[in-house]
């Protein structure tokens, strides 16, 4: 990984940590989506937070 991660590297990191999930999700306002981003899952590790802070 270089200084600035590529989009593919970021998506891979999000999927590896379980932060990017696919399925059927319902938001509190009633809208639906097929992807969910739980950013706190990936940001709870210093190395991952460091990588994403420059992206």
N, CA and C atoms as a LAMMPS dump frame, in Angstrom:
ITEM: TIMESTEP
0
ITEM: NUMBER OF ATOMS
165
ITEM: BOX BOUNDS ff ff ff
-5.0000000000000000e+02 5.0000000000000000e+02
-5.0000000000000000e+02 5.0000000000000000e+02
-5.0000000000000000e+02 5.0000000000000000e+02
ITEM: ATOMS id mol type element x y z
1 1 1 N 0.84 -1.169 0
2 1 2 C 0 0 0
3 1 3 C 0.888 1.235 0
4 2 1 N 0.567 2.159 -0.871
5 2 2 C 1.324 3.396 -0.945
6 2 3 C 0.788 4.399 0.069
7 3 1 N 1.316 5.6 0.04
8 3 2 C 0.903 6.631 0.987
9 3 3 C -0.602 6.886 0.915
10 4 1 N -1.119 7.003 -0.289
11 4 2 C -2.56 7.172 -0.48
12 4 3 C -3.144 5.863 -0.989
13 5 1 N -4.018 5.229 -0.221
14 5 2 C -4.594 3.958 -0.66
15 5 3 C -5.553 4.159 -1.829
16 6 1 N -5.636 3.149 -2.679
17 6 2 C -6.561 3.203 -3.8
18 6 3 C -7.974 2.907 -3.309
19 7 1 N -8.937 3.18 -4.146
20 7 2 C -10.332 2.901 -3.8
21 7 3 C -10.538 1.412 -3.528
22 8 1 N -9.896 0.58 -4.327
23 8 2 C -10.007 -0.873 -4.144
24 8 3 C -9.442 -1.31 -2.801
25 9 1 N -8.316 -0.716 -2.401
26 9 2 C -7.704 -1.057 -1.11
27 9 3 C -8.592 -0.63 0.054
28 10 1 N -9.25 0.502 -0.085
29 10 2 C -10.139 0.971 0.971
30 10 3 C -11.345 0.05 1.102
31 11 1 N -11.954 -0.3 -0.026
32 11 2 C -13.115 -1.198 -0.003
33 11 3 C -12.72 -2.555 0.572
34 12 1 N -11.551 -3.055 0.2
35 12 2 C -11.069 -4.331 0.735
36 12 3 C -10.887 -4.254 2.251
37 13 1 N -10.314 -3.172 2.74
38 13 2 C -10.124 -2.983 4.176
39 13 3 C -11.467 -2.942 4.899
40 14 1 N -12.427 -2.235 4.333
41 14 2 C -13.751 -2.146 4.939
42 14 3 C -14.436 -3.514 4.987
43 15 1 N -14.28 -4.294 3.931
44 15 2 C -14.896 -5.629 3.909
45 15 3 C -14.191 -6.589 4.861
46 16 1 N -12.869 -6.53 4.924
47 16 2 C -12.108 -7.422 5.811
48 16 3 C -12.47 -7.214 7.28
49 17 1 N -12.729 -5.979 7.653
50 17 2 C -13.039 -5.672 9.04
51 17 3 C -14.521 -5.828 9.363
52 18 1 N -15.332 -6.105 8.345
53 18 2 C -16.77 -6.252 8.562
54 18 3 C -17.501 -4.922 8.611
55 19 1 N -16.812 -3.851 8.272
56 19 2 C -17.433 -2.531 8.31
57 19 3 C -18.367 -2.308 7.12
58 20 1 N -18.059 -2.914 5.976
59 20 2 C -18.908 -2.802 4.795
60 20 3 C -19.651 -4.117 4.639
61 21 1 N -20.937 -4.053 4.808
62 21 2 C -21.766 -5.256 4.763
63 21 3 C -22.765 -5.152 3.627
64 22 1 N -23.058 -6.288 3.017
65 22 2 C -24.08 -6.333 1.983
66 22 3 C -25.244 -7.183 2.465
67 23 1 N -26.419 -6.818 2.048
68 23 2 C -27.635 -7.505 2.462
69 23 3 C -28.81 -6.556 2.313
70 24 1 N -29.845 -6.75 3.097
71 24 2 C -31.008 -5.861 3.093
72 24 3 C -31.061 -5.147 4.433
73 25 1 N -30.938 -3.824 4.381
74 25 2 C -30.908 -3.025 5.598
75 25 3 C -31.998 -1.964 5.541
76 26 1 N -32.621 -1.72 6.672
77 26 2 C -33.664 -0.708 6.777
78 26 3 C -33.178 0.368 7.737
79 27 1 N -33.168 1.607 7.261
80 27 2 C -32.782 2.74 8.092
81 27 3 C -33.96 3.165 8.964
82 28 1 N -33.674 3.878 10.047
83 28 2 C -34.747 4.317 10.941
84 28 3 C -35.854 5.122 10.248
85 29 1 N -35.501 5.821 9.159
86 29 2 C -36.519 6.608 8.456
87 29 3 C -37.368 5.765 7.512
88 30 1 N -37.075 4.449 7.439
89 30 2 C -37.864 3.549 6.61
90 30 3 C -37.284 3.268 5.239
91 31 1 N -36.212 3.949 4.864
92 31 2 C -35.603 3.698 3.561
93 31 3 C -34.757 2.422 3.618
94 32 1 N -34.547 1.83 2.452
95 32 2 C -33.825 0.57 2.338
96 32 3 C -32.511 0.772 1.595
97 33 1 N -31.563 -0.116 1.86
98 33 2 C -30.303 -0.124 1.126
99 33 3 C -29.756 -1.543 1.101
100 34 1 N -28.889 -1.828 0.143
101 34 2 C -28.288 -3.166 0.071
102 34 3 C -26.858 -3.194 0.614
103 35 1 N -26.352 -2.034 1.046
104 35 2 C -25.031 -1.973 1.676
105 35 3 C -25.111 -1.132 2.946
106 36 1 N -24.304 -1.51 3.926
107 36 2 C -24.259 -0.787 5.201
108 36 3 C -22.807 -0.561 5.569
109 37 1 N -22.486 0.644 5.996
110 37 2 C -21.127 0.98 6.402
111 37 3 C -21.11 1.275 7.893
112 38 1 N -20.505 0.359 8.65
113 38 2 C -20.334 0.543 10.092
114 38 3 C -18.932 1.057 10.339
115 39 1 N -18.749 2.329 10.17
116 39 2 C -17.415 2.935 10.217
117 39 3 C -16.716 2.731 11.548
118 40 1 N -17.458 2.638 12.636
119 40 2 C -16.816 2.463 13.94
120 40 3 C -16.077 1.133 14.041
121 41 1 N -16.504 0.122 13.275
122 41 2 C -15.817 -1.171 13.295
123 41 3 C -14.393 -1.056 12.761
124 42 1 N -14.214 -0.339 11.683
125 42 2 C -12.885 -0.216 11.09
126 42 3 C -12.036 0.826 11.822
127 43 1 N -12.666 1.868 12.364
128 43 2 C -11.916 2.932 13.02
129 43 3 C -11.483 2.566 14.432
130 44 1 N -11.931 1.434 14.946
131 44 2 C -11.555 1.048 16.3
132 44 3 C -10.12 0.513 16.378
133 45 1 N -9.485 0.317 15.246
134 45 2 C -8.09 -0.133 15.208
135 45 3 C -7.217 1.009 14.697
136 46 1 N -6.167 1.299 15.434
137 46 2 C -5.314 2.443 15.113
138 46 3 C -4.769 2.382 13.691
139 47 1 N -4.268 1.231 13.276
140 47 2 C -3.675 1.108 11.942
141 47 3 C -4.701 1.432 10.861
142 48 1 N -5.914 0.901 11.003
143 48 2 C -6.956 1.155 10.013
144 48 3 C -7.374 2.622 10.016
145 49 1 N -7.508 3.196 11.193
146 49 2 C -7.868 4.608 11.298
147 49 3 C -6.801 5.478 10.652
148 50 1 N -5.565 5.108 10.832
149 50 2 C -4.453 5.84 10.242
150 50 3 C -4.5 5.779 8.721
151 51 1 N -4.761 4.6 8.184
152 51 2 C -4.842 4.424 6.728
153 51 3 C -5.985 5.249 6.163
154 52 1 N -7.154 5.183 6.797
155 52 2 C -8.319 5.885 6.283
156 52 3 C -8.246 7.379 6.49
157 53 1 N -7.455 7.839 7.426
158 53 2 C -7.378 9.284 7.671
159 53 3 C -6.675 10.025 6.537
160 54 1 N -5.899 9.328 5.735
161 54 2 C -5.229 9.981 4.598
162 54 3 C -5.967 9.728 3.297
163 55 1 N -6.974 8.879 3.325
164 55 2 C -7.71 8.543 2.096
165 55 3 C -8.678 9.62 1.701
